[in-house]
């Protein structure tokens, strides 16, 4: 049985994911060498070794995601959702604070970020709910409102950490899945209006002083060049100095104490400086390919749950990439959102790899169905000819 799935996996997804992950480990090493010594007072390979450790766990998670039939998640949607909510509540009371957000749970020497788990949990939840509600999806009260209440709860639990970047990703993922759920256009317009109103209200009521300062840093960085604007300005310098081919791997100047935490959400600036436009395009094209393949798999999947699951996974990668690149280029305020598969971060890498495993598993089911359909058509043609 397993051999049949192995033959039908979309190996272009696996190869692209591994290329990105391997490239990310190399760039984390390059970007973090000076930071490990100057700030953490450890060896130059300290952060690299931690990322390499997480990389092996992530590969194992990806394999597990590939092997588990995706339809099992529909049966497990209730415990997955409940556990996710409990983790988000737990982190609010007992979590560890880092970068002004209480988003992590310490488990011995490692840190777990429940909001990364919540991204996949939301995709599974919405895919399950809307696949069950297809017969009455046009009924706003019974088909649309109940899942929105659950998503709002998860959104708020993450927003009050405060982690507005991940909260906006949750909102974006939800929007992508809802848009493809078969809902009436009128209801979609209502939801869009509600979402805009909710974002404005949240900006007025929940935005902290630190978060408000990030808007100034994003759109007027040179007015706060010595404080909030420092990171973006040095990102600009890194991007501008890289040119087409870059200064060479390991040759970045900005990582030497100028660009804060260059191995995390601003790692693309170091890629631009060291590998130039070529390195940047490599990452963007690889990520774009994963998103494209995810949507193609979702469109081809005849099972509504599998289709929405694949579309949600592709949407997650697209939205997270857009927010990360928007922050490092000054298009959006800095939110601390990592670049998928590339930035330093254990929970993010493991969950991203697991979701790609799920997507590869869906691709196997799609390919098997397509081959069966093709064989049946050929048999029908042969029977007709005879």
N, C-alpha and C positions, 0 to 999 in steps of 0.2 A: 504493500500500500504506500509506504514512504517513498519507494523508488518512483512511483507515478508522480508524486508531488515534486520530487527533486527534478524530474525531467521537465516539469512545467513551471518551475519558478522563473520569474523574470530576472535573469542574471545581470541585466544591465543596471537594475536597481542596486543589486548587491555590490557590483564592482564600483559604481559611482559613490555609493555610501562609504565603502572602504577607502577609496581614494581620498575623499574629503576628510575622513577621520584620521587617516595616516598623515595627510598634509597638515591637519590641525595639530596633531601631536608635535610634529616638527616645528611648526610656527609657535606653539606654546613654549617650547624649549628656547627658541630664539628670542621670543619677546620677554620671557621671564627671567633670563639669566642674571641680569643686573639687579632686577627687583628682588630676587631671592637672596642675593648677597647684601645689598644696601639696606633693604627695608626689613626683611625677615631674618637677616643674619644667619642664613643657612648656606649650604653649598649651592653653586650655580645651577645644579640639576635638581634641586629640591622640588620645585613645582612640576618640572617635567616628569619626575618619577611618580608623583601623585597622579598626574594626568595619565601616565602610562598604565598605572594600576587600574584606574577607572576605565581605561580603554579596553582592557582584557575583560572586565566585568561587563562592559557594554556589549562586547562581541558575544559573550555568553547570553546576554539578555536578548540580543538580536536573533540568535539561533533559536532560543526558546520561543520568541515571537513567530518565527517562521514555522515551527513545528506544531504549535497549538492551532487547531482549526478555528478560524475567526468566529464561527457561529457560536462557540462556547461562551464568548463574552456577552452575548445576548442573554444567555441563561444566568450569567453571574452579574448582571447589571446592578441588581439591588445591593449585594454585599460590596461591590466595587464603589458604588456611590456613597454608601454609608461609611465605609472605611475612609474614603477621601475626606468627607465632611468631618469625621472625628479627628483626623490628622490635622486638618486646618484649624479646628477648635483648639486642639492640644497645643499647637505652635503659638497661638495667641497668649496662652497662659504660661507655657514652659519653654518657649522657643528661645533661641539665641539671637541677639541683635548684632547685625553686621551692616555697615553702610546705611545706618538710620532706619533699617527695616528688621522687624522680628519675624524672620521667614525660615529659620533653620532649626532643626532638631538635632542635638548632639547625641550620637550613638557611639560611644567610645571615641576612637580617633577619627571617625568620619562624621560628616554632616549630611543630613537628609533634608531636602527642600520639598515639602508636600505640594507646593503650588505647581511644581513640574509634573507631579503625578496627576494633579487635577486636570491638566490639559487633556490627557488621554481619557481620563474618566468622563469628562464632559462630552467628548466626541462619542464615546461608547454609549453614554446615557441618551444623548439626543438621537443618535442613529437608531437605538433600540426603541425609544418612545415613538418617534415619527414613523418608523417602519410598522409599528403596531397600530398607528392611528390613521393609516392611509385611507381607510373606508370613510372616515369622518374628519379628514384633515381640513376641510373647508369650514368646519364648525369652530369658530374662534374660542368659544367658552370651554368646550371639552377637548378640542383637538390641539389648541395652541397654548392656552393660558397655564395649565398645570406644569408643563416642563419649564416654562419661563420663570415660574416662582422658584424652582429648584436651582436654575442657573443664576438667578439673582442672588440667592443665598450664597452660593459658591463665590460669585463675583465680589460680594461685600466682605466675605471672610478673608479674601486675598487683599482687597483694597484697604482694609483697616490695618494691615500689618505695619506700615503701608507699603504695598507693592503694586503701584498703579500700572506699571509696565505689563506685568503678567496678567493683571485684571483686564487690561485692554485686549490682550491676546485672547483671553477667555471669551470676552465679548465678541471679538472678531471671528473666532472659530465658530461660536454659536450662530453668528450672522451668516457665515458661509453654509453651514449645515441647514439652517432654516430656509435660506434662499433656494436650496436644492431639494427641499422636502416635499414640494408639490403644493405648498400653501397658496391660497388665493392672493392675487396681486394687491387687492385692497387691504388685506391683513398685513402684507409685507410693508405697505406704505405706513400703516398705523404703527407697526413695530419700529420702523425707521424713525418716525417722529418721536416716539417714546424714548428710543435710544439716545437721540440727540438731546432731548430734554433732560434725560438722566445724567448724561455726561456733563452738561452745563451745570446742573444742580450739584453734582459731585465736585466739580471744579470750584464752586463757590463755598460748599459746606465742608468738604473733606480735604482740600488741598492744604498741606502743611507749608510752613515758611520755607523749609528746605526745597520742597517740590516747586513752590512758586518761583524760587530763585533759579530753578533750572530753565524756566521759560526765558528769563533774561539772559542766561548763559547761552541758550540756543540761538536767540535772534539778535542779541546785542552783546556778543561775547567780549568784545574789546572794551566795553564799559566796565566789565568786572574781570579784567584780564588776570589779576593777581589772585582771584578767589574762584568763583564758580565757572568763569570762562576759560580757566587755565587748560582744562582737558581738551576742549574743542579747538582752541587756538593751536595747541601743539599737534592735534590731529590734522588740522589744515597744513601745518608746516611739514608733517610727515608725508601727507598725500602729495603736496606740491613738489617736494624734493625727490620723490621716487621716480617721476617721469614715466617713460614707457617701459624700461627694463629694470628699474630700481637700482639701488646701490650694491645689491648682492646680499645673499642670505647671511644673516648675523651681523650685518654692517649698519644697522639702524643707530642713529644718534638719539632719537626721541625716547627710546626705551631706557636711556642712561640717566633716569631721574627726572626727565622733563614731562613725559606723558604718564600720568598716574595709572597704576595697574594696567599696563599695556597688554597683558595676556588675557584679559577678560572681555568686556563688551567693546573695547576699542582695538581689538586685535587686527581688524581690517586696516587700520591706519598703519600698523607696522608692516603688514603684508604689502601695502601700497608703497611704503618707503623702501623696503628691501627687495621686493620682486616687481614693483612698478605696476603699470596698467595690465601687464600680462598676467601677473599673479592674481590681481583683483578679478579680471575676467574669468580666469580659471574657476575661482570659487563661485562667482555669480552664475556662470553657465552650468556648473555641476548642480547647484541648488535649484536653478530653473528647470533643469532636466528632471530632477526628482519631483518637483511640483507638477510638471507637465505629465509625467508618467502616472502620478497619483490620480490626477483628474481623468486621464484616459482609462485607467483601470476602473475608476468609479463609474464612468459613463458606460463602459462595456459590461459591468457586473449587472446581471438581471435580478439579483437579490437586493431588495431595497436596503436592508440593513448593511450588507457588504458595500453597496454603492455609497451610502452616506458615510460609512466608516472610512472608506478610501478618500472620499472628497474632504472629509474633516481633517485627515492626516496631512493631505496635500495643502489644505488651507492653513494648517498650523505652521508648516515650514515656511510658506509664503509670507504669512503675517509676521512671524518672528524675524525673518530675514529683513523684511521691509522696515520694521521698527529699529532693528539693530543698525542697519545701514543709514537709516534716517537720522539716528542720533549721532553717529560718527561723522556725518556730513553737514550737520546743522539744520537739516530739514525738520527734525523733531527734537523735543527736549530729551535729555539723557534720562534713561529709565533703568539702566542696568540689565537690559535684556541681552542674552548671549547670542552669538552667531551660531546657528545650528551646526553641530559636528566639529566646529573649528575652535571656538572659544574655550577657555579653561572653565571647568565646572563638571563635577562628578554626576550629580543627579540629572542634570540636563542631558549629558552625553548618553547616560544609560537609558533614560526614557526615550530620547530621540532614536536610539538604535533599536529599542524594543518596538517602537511604533513602526519603524521601517520593516522590521521582521513581520509585523502584522500585515503591512501593505504587501509584502512579498507573498505571504500566505494567501491573501485575497487574490493576488495575480495568478497563483497556481489554480485556484478554483475556477477563475475566469477562463484561463487557457484550456483547462480540461473540458469545461462546458462548450467552449467554442469548437474544440476538436470533435467532440461528440456530435455537435450540430452539423459540422462540416461533413463528417463521416455519414451521418444520416441522410444528408442531402445527396451525397454521392451514391448511396445505396438506392435512394428513390429514383435518381436519374438512370441508374443501371437497370432497375426494375421496369421503368417506363420504356427504356430502349428494347428490353427483351419482350 
